[in-house]
Amino acid sequence: MRLWKLPVFLAGMAPLAWLAWGVYREELGPNPVEYLTHATGDWALRFLLVTLAITPLKRITGWRRPMLLRRMLGLFSFFYASLHLLVWLWLDRELYWAGMLEDVLKRPYITVGMLAFSILLVLALTSNAFSMRRLGRNWQRLHRLAYGAAALGILHYLWLVKADLLQPLTYLGVFVLLMLLRMPGKRN
Ligand code: HEM
C-alpha cells in the first residue's frame, strides 16, 4: 500500500478499533448486540456514501488523487456491512437458520438489507484488476450499482427506524445531493 493511503486505511479501521475497545471494556451500554448492529450498519452506509462522493469531488475540484481511494473506501463499506450481517446472524439470531429465513422473507427491511448486502458482495468480488480487465466497459456499468446499494441501505434504515428520523434523512439528503451531482452530461 502507498504511504499516502495509510491515513485513510487507519481511518477505516478506527471504528472497528473503537468497537473492539468498547466490547473489551464492556462499555457498549445495556444492549451491546443492538449497539454493534447499529454502529456497523451506520459505518457501512457512511463509507458507501463517502465512496460515492469521490467522483463528484473530482468533477468539482479537478482533484484526481482521491479516485485512487475509491476501492479501499468501498471495501470498508463492504467490511462493515459484513460485520453488520455477522452480528445479526451470530449474536442476534444465534445462527438459528429457520428464524433468519423467516425474517428475510417476512420483514421487508431485512429483505432490503439483504439485497443491499448482495450488491456490495458482487462489487467487492469484482473490485480487482482482473475483473476490471475481464468485464471491460461493463465493469463501470456494474459498479454503478453502488448507488442502488446505497439507496437500498437508506431504505432499509428508513423502514426500521421507529422514532428518530434525523439520521436516516440526513443520509438520504447526502445521497440525493450525490445523485444530483451525477446528472446528465456528468457521467463518469
Ligand atoms: C445483510 C443484510 C442485513 C441485515 C440482516 C440487517 C439487519 C439490521 C438490523 C437487525 C438492524 C437493527 C434493527 C433495529 O434495531 O430495529 C439494522 C440496522 C441498520 N442497518 Fe442493516 N442489515 C443488513 C444490511 C445492511 C446494509 C448492507 C447496510 C448499509 C449499506 C445496513 C445499514 C443499516 C443501518 C444504517 C442501520 C441503522 C443503524 C442505526 O440505527 O444507527 N444494513 N440492520
Residues whose N, C-alpha, C, O or C-beta is under 5 A from the ligand:
A	BS01	HEM	T37 H38 G41 D42 A44 L45 A81 L85 W88 I110 G113 M114 A116 F117 A149 G153 Y157 L160
